[in-house]
Amino acid sequence: RSIWAGLSEYFSKSGVDFDFVLFTNYDRQVEALLSGFLDIAWNGPVAHVRTQKRTNGASRFAAGTRDSPQACIVPMHYLQSQGVVLKSMSVTFFDRDYGKHGDTALGEIEVMNELTKGNFDAGIVSDMMWQRAIASGDVNTGDGEELEILEEAKVPPFNHCQFDALPTLDPKKRQDFETVLFKMDYSKPEDRHIMQLEGIRQKWERPQEDGYQPVRDALA
């Protein structure tokens, strides 16, 4: 009898439901695993490595708030575009301040905390929050796991917050708002404080609609 029949009998006698499917090649078997058709695949070494590559090699993956463009939506879309089957990943979402679209970044802070504790293999954090954590000494201080950036993960950059108004807005109100906003001076402490709270380093910028294409692609 085949080894599969023997395994089936063995597991069944032990009270574990077991059935098997035979494939004509490993490629089809890997696809079946990644699609969720199989619970477990007995892979050869090449198929095993390819499966790890397709799942980014991380069995424990942390993401920020589900509605955050920088900590979930765009990065997850990027992984999918690189051939990673999202359904094959075990992802924990840290939905902190859900509904604010990641503006408070509390989910990202939680991701870094959990990575430092060694509770996850990889996670999603925006560059801004990573740089802030490094500068403030919140990570890589010798207490806990040492974190590093995966250089091969080239998530496309995108523009963030923008002031929106309807076309019916009174022209004078629009002009007054623009004039006063762009008069803010980073060299003035009172203005700089407000701008830094938004992550602005020099000045407010005019709208750049092409900077939102990665978000449009992810939400399509």
C-alpha positions in Angstrom: 0.0 0.0 0.0 1.1 3.6 -0.5 2.6 5.7 2.3 -0.4 8.0 2.0 -2.8 5.2 2.8 -0.6 4.3 5.7 -0.6 7.9 7.0 -4.3 8.1 6.6 -4.9 5.0 8.6 -2.4 6.1 11.3 -3.9 9.5 11.8 -7.5 8.2 11.7 -6.7 5.7 14.4 -5.3 8.5 16.5 -8.6 10.5 16.2 -7.3 13.0 13.7 -9.3 13.6 10.5 -7.0 12.9 7.6 -7.5 12.8 3.8 -5.1 13.3 1.0 -5.0 14.6 -2.6 -2.3 13.6 -5.1 -0.9 16.1 -7.6 0.9 15.5 -10.8 3.5 18.1 -9.9 4.7 20.3 -7.0 3.7 23.6 -8.7 0.0 22.6 -8.6 0.4 21.4 -5.0 1.9 24.7 -3.9 -0.9 26.6 -5.6 -3.5 24.4 -3.9 -1.8 25.2 -0.5 -1.6 28.9 -1.1 -5.2 29.1 -2.3 -6.5 27.4 0.9 -7.6 24.2 -0.9 -5.1 22.2 1.2 -4.4 22.6 4.9 -0.9 21.0 4.7 1.3 20.2 1.8 4.2 17.6 1.9 6.6 19.6 -0.2 10.0 18.7 -1.6 12.9 21.2 -0.9 12.3 23.3 -4.0 8.6 23.5 -3.4 9.2 24.3 0.3 11.5 27.2 -0.5 9.2 28.6 -3.1 6.3 28.4 -0.6 8.3 30.4 1.9 9.2 32.9 -0.8 5.5 33.3 -1.8 4.5 33.9 1.9 7.5 36.2 2.5 8.9 33.6 4.8 7.0 35.0 7.8 4.6 32.7 9.7 3.7 35.5 12.1 2.9 38.7 10.4 1.8 42.0 12.1 0.0 44.8 10.4 -1.4 48.1 11.6 -5.0 49.3 11.6 -6.9 47.7 8.7 -8.0 51.1 7.3 -4.5 52.6 7.4 -3.0 53.2 3.9 0.6 53.2 5.2 0.4 50.3 7.7 -2.0 48.0 5.9 -3.8 48.8 2.6 -0.9 49.8 0.3 1.8 47.4 1.7 -0.6 44.5 1.6 -1.5 45.3 -2.0 2.2 45.5 -2.8 2.8 42.0 -1.3 0.0 40.7 -3.5 1.5 42.4 -6.6 4.7 40.5 -5.8 3.0 37.1 -5.9 2.4 36.7 -2.2 -1.0 35.0 -1.6 -2.5 37.0 1.2 -4.8 34.2 2.2 -1.8 32.0 2.9 -0.5 34.4 5.5 -1.3 34.4 9.2 -1.8 38.2 9.8 -2.7 39.9 13.1 -4.2 43.4 12.6 -3.7 45.9 15.4 -6.9 47.9 14.8 -6.2 50.9 17.1 -8.3 54.0 16.5 -10.1 52.3 13.7 -11.9 54.8 11.5 -9.1 57.3 11.6 -7.3 55.7 8.7 -4.1 55.2 10.6 -3.6 59.0 11.3 -2.8 58.4 15.0 -0.4 55.5 14.0 -1.2 53.7 17.3 -1.4 50.4 15.3 2.1 50.9 14.0 3.4 51.6 17.5 1.8 48.4 18.6 3.4 46.5 15.7 6.8 47.7 16.7 6.2 46.8 20.4 5.1 43.3 19.5 8.1 42.8 17.1 10.5 43.9 19.8 8.9 41.3 22.1 9.6 38.6 19.5 5.9 37.8 19.1 6.0 38.3 15.2 8.4 37.5 12.5 7.7 40.6 10.4 5.4 43.6 10.4 4.3 46.7 8.6 5.4 50.2 9.8 5.6 53.5 7.9 9.0 55.1 7.4 8.0 58.1 9.3 7.0 56.1 12.4 10.1 54.0 12.1 12.4 57.1 12.0 10.6 58.5 15.0 11.0 55.3 16.9 14.7 55.2 16.1 15.2 58.9 17.1 13.3 58.6 20.3 15.0 55.3 21.3 11.8 53.3 21.4 13.4 50.5 19.4 16.8 48.8 19.1 18.0 49.9 22.5 19.3 46.4 23.4 16.1 45.5 25.3 14.3 43.0 23.2 14.6 41.9 19.6 16.7 44.0 17.2 14.5 45.2 14.4 15.6 45.9 10.8 14.2 47.0 7.5 13.7 44.5 4.8 15.4 46.3 2.0 13.9 44.0 -0.7 10.4 45.2 0.3 10.0 48.3 -2.0 6.5 49.5 -1.1 5.7 52.4 -3.4 5.7 55.8 -1.7 2.5 57.8 -1.8 1.1 61.2 -0.7 -0.8 61.4 2.6 -3.3 63.8 3.9 -4.8 66.5 1.7 -7.4 69.2 2.3 -10.5 68.5 0.2 -13.4 70.8 -0.7 -16.3 70.6 -3.0 -16.3 72.5 -6.3 -19.1 74.6 -5.0 -17.0 76.1 -2.3 -17.1 79.9 -2.4 -14.0 81.1 -4.3 -13.1 83.7 -1.7 -13.2 81.1 1.1 -10.9 78.9 -0.9 -8.5 81.6 -1.7 -8.4 82.9 1.9 -7.7 79.4 3.2 -4.9 78.8 0.7 -3.2 82.1 1.3 -3.1 81.8 5.0 -2.0 78.1 4.9 0.9 78.7 2.6 2.0 81.7 4.7 3.0 79.4 7.5 6.7 79.8 8.1 8.7 76.9 9.4 11.3 79.3 10.8 8.8 80.6 13.2 8.5 78.4 16.4 4.8 78.7 16.7 4.2 77.8 13.0 6.9 75.1 13.1 5.2 73.3 16.0 2.0 73.0 14.1 3.7 71.8 10.9 5.8 69.2 12.8 2.7 67.7 14.3 1.7 66.9 10.7 5.2 65.6 9.9 6.0 68.6 7.7 9.7 69.4 7.6 9.9 72.5 5.5 6.6 73.8 4.0 3.1 72.9 2.9 3.0 71.4 -0.6 0.4 71.9 -3.4 -1.8 68.9 -4.4 0.0 66.2 -6.4 -2.7 63.8 -7.5 -0.3 61.4 -9.1 1.0 60.7 -5.6 -2.2 58.9 -4.7 -2.0 56.3 -7.5 -0.7 53.6 -5.2 -3.7 54.1 -2.9 -6.1 54.1 -5.9 -4.5 50.8 -7.1 -4.8 49.3 -3.7 -8.5 50.3 -3.3 -9.5 49.3 -6.9 
